[in-house]
Amino acid sequence: MNSADKNLQLLIDILKPLLGIQLMKQILCVVLLLFDVEEKTIIERLGVSYNTVMKYSQLIKTDKLHELFEDRQYRPRSELEDYRDKIIEALDKNPARTLREAALIIEQVTGLKRSIPQVRNFLKKTTTDC
């Protein structure tokens, strides 16, 4: 094992527990591409696919590297969030004794009909946010 291999292995050993395998491979692949390491060497050393290396290389060439690290996780958002303050105000004026009553108040305020479990989840989230 030559000096470069030892240094790469040391870097992998340091980054793996901190970042996880996928993010570590992404970062190392980009760094190696920036240092003009051959694609074949990157594929062999990191165990990534040819398509991955080519994709990262293209992102570097087009100055779009930031796209690789953007958060693209889907997070659903309730439509009720847009009416949160109005709903809280209405429930403060006329407290609901049951979830069904709360659902009716929410429907009157927003025009959005929601099921009992949806109302329960919204109210739990709303009261823990306050």
JOBELBEL-V514107 format. One record per residue. N is the residue number from 0. OMEGA is omega in whole degrees, -180 to 180 (999 if undefined). NEAR is the number of other C-alpha atoms within 10 Angstrom. D_LAST is the distance of its C-alpha to the last C-alpha in Angstrom with 1 decimal. Layout:
# JOBELBEL-V514107
n->N omega->OMEGA near->NEAR d_last->D_LAST
n->N omega->OMEGA near->NEAR d_last->D_LAST
This chain:
# JOBELBEL-V514107
n->0 omega->-179 near->5 d_last->57.9
n->1 omega->-176 near->6 d_last->58.1
n->2 omega->180 near->8 d_last->56.0
n->3 omega->179 near->9 d_last->53.8
n->4 omega->179 near->11 d_last->53.1
n->5 omega->179 near->11 d_last->52.3
n->6 omega->178 near->11 d_last->49.9
n->7 omega->179 near->15 d_last->48.2
n->8 omega->178 near->14 d_last->47.9
n->9 omega->179 near->11 d_last->46.5
n->10 omega->178 near->13 d_last->43.9
n->11 omega->-179 near->16 d_last->43.0
n->12 omega->179 near->12 d_last->42.8
n->13 omega->-174 near->12 d_last->40.4
n->14 omega->-175 near->17 d_last->38.1
n->15 omega->-179 near->14 d_last->38.0
n->16 omega->-178 near->10 d_last->35.8
n->17 omega->-170 near->10 d_last->33.4
n->18 omega->-171 near->12 d_last->33.0
n->19 omega->-173 near->10 d_last->34.2
n->20 omega->-175 near->12 d_last->37.5
n->21 omega->-179 near->10 d_last->36.6
n->22 omega->178 near->14 d_last->34.9
n->23 omega->180 near->20 d_last->37.7
n->24 omega->179 near->19 d_last->40.3
n->25 omega->-177 near->17 d_last->38.8
n->26 omega->-179 near->15 d_last->38.7
n->27 omega->178 near->17 d_last->42.2
n->28 omega->179 near->23 d_last->43.7
n->29 omega->-179 near->21 d_last->42.5
n->30 omega->180 near->12 d_last->43.8
n->31 omega->176 near->15 d_last->47.1
n->32 omega->179 near->18 d_last->47.5
n->33 omega->177 near->12 d_last->46.9
n->34 omega->176 near->9 d_last->49.6
n->35 omega->173 near->9 d_last->51.9
n->36 omega->-178 near->13 d_last->52.3
n->37 omega->-179 near->11 d_last->54.1
n->38 omega->-179 near->17 d_last->52.0
n->39 omega->180 near->11 d_last->54.3
n->40 omega->179 near->11 d_last->53.5
n->41 omega->-179 near->20 d_last->49.8
n->42 omega->-179 near->16 d_last->50.0
n->43 omega->-173 near->11 d_last->52.2
n->44 omega->-175 near->13 d_last->50.2
n->45 omega->-179 near->16 d_last->46.7
n->46 omega->176 near->10 d_last->47.5
n->47 omega->-177 near->15 d_last->45.8
n->48 omega->177 near->14 d_last->47.3
n->49 omega->-179 near->13 d_last->49.5
n->50 omega->179 near->10 d_last->47.2
n->51 omega->-180 near->13 d_last->44.3
n->52 omega->-180 near->20 d_last->46.4
n->53 omega->178 near->13 d_last->47.7
n->54 omega->180 near->13 d_last->44.2
n->55 omega->178 near->19 d_last->43.0
n->56 omega->179 near->18 d_last->46.2
n->57 omega->177 near->13 d_last->45.8
n->58 omega->179 near->16 d_last->42.3
n->59 omega->-178 near->16 d_last->43.8
n->60 omega->-177 near->11 d_last->46.7
n->61 omega->-179 near->9 d_last->44.6
n->62 omega->179 near->10 d_last->42.0
n->63 omega->-177 near->11 d_last->39.2
n->64 omega->180 near->15 d_last->38.4
n->65 omega->-180 near->9 d_last->34.7
n->66 omega->-179 near->11 d_last->34.4
n->67 omega->-174 near->15 d_last->35.2
n->68 omega->177 near->10 d_last->32.1
n->69 omega->177 near->8 d_last->29.5
n->70 omega->-179 near->7 d_last->26.6
n->71 omega->-179 near->8 d_last->27.6
n->72 omega->180 near->6 d_last->25.4
n->73 omega->176 near->6 d_last->24.4
n->74 omega->-179 near->6 d_last->20.7
n->75 omega->-179 near->6 d_last->20.3
n->76 omega->-179 near->8 d_last->17.7
n->77 omega->175 near->10 d_last->16.9
n->78 omega->-180 near->10 d_last->18.3
n->79 omega->180 near->18 d_last->15.5
n->80 omega->179 near->12 d_last->13.2
n->81 omega->-177 near->11 d_last->15.5
n->82 omega->-173 near->13 d_last->14.8
n->83 omega->-177 near->16 d_last->11.0
n->84 omega->179 near->12 d_last->10.8
n->85 omega->180 near->15 d_last->14.1
n->86 omega->179 near->22 d_last->13.2
n->87 omega->179 near->16 d_last->10.2
n->88 omega->-180 near->12 d_last->12.8
n->89 omega->180 near->17 d_last->15.6
n->90 omega->175 near->16 d_last->14.0
n->91 omega->179 near->10 d_last->13.3
n->92 omega->-176 near->9 d_last->16.9
n->93 omega->-176 near->12 d_last->18.4
n->94 omega->178 near->13 d_last->16.5
n->95 omega->179 near->15 d_last->18.0
n->96 omega->179 near->8 d_last->19.9
n->97 omega->177 near->9 d_last->20.3
n->98 omega->178 near->16 d_last->19.0
n->99 omega->177 near->16 d_last->22.1
n->100 omega->178 near->15 d_last->21.2
n->101 omega->179 near->22 d_last->17.7
n->102 omega->178 near->21 d_last->19.7
n->103 omega->178 near->18 d_last->22.0
n->104 omega->179 near->19 d_last->19.5
n->105 omega->179 near->23 d_last->18.0
n->106 omega->178 near->15 d_last->21.6
n->107 omega->-177 near->13 d_last->22.5
n->108 omega->-171 near->15 d_last->19.8
n->109 omega->-173 near->16 d_last->20.2
n->110 omega->-179 near->10 d_last->23.6
n->111 omega->179 near->12 d_last->22.3
n->112 omega->-178 near->14 d_last->23.4
n->113 omega->179 near->17 d_last->21.5
n->114 omega->-180 near->11 d_last->22.6
n->115 omega->178 near->15 d_last->21.2
n->116 omega->178 near->12 d_last->20.2
n->117 omega->178 near->15 d_last->18.5
n->118 omega->179 near->19 d_last->16.5
n->119 omega->-180 near->16 d_last->15.6
n->120 omega->179 near->10 d_last->14.5
n->121 omega->-179 near->16 d_last->12.4
n->122 omega->177 near->17 d_last->10.7
n->123 omega->-179 near->11 d_last->10.3
n->124 omega->-178 near->11 d_last->8.9
n->125 omega->-178 near->15 d_last->6.5
n->126 omega->177 near->9 d_last->5.4
n->127 omega->178 near->7 d_last->5.6
n->128 omega->-175 near->7 d_last->3.8
n->129 omega->999 near->5 d_last->0.0
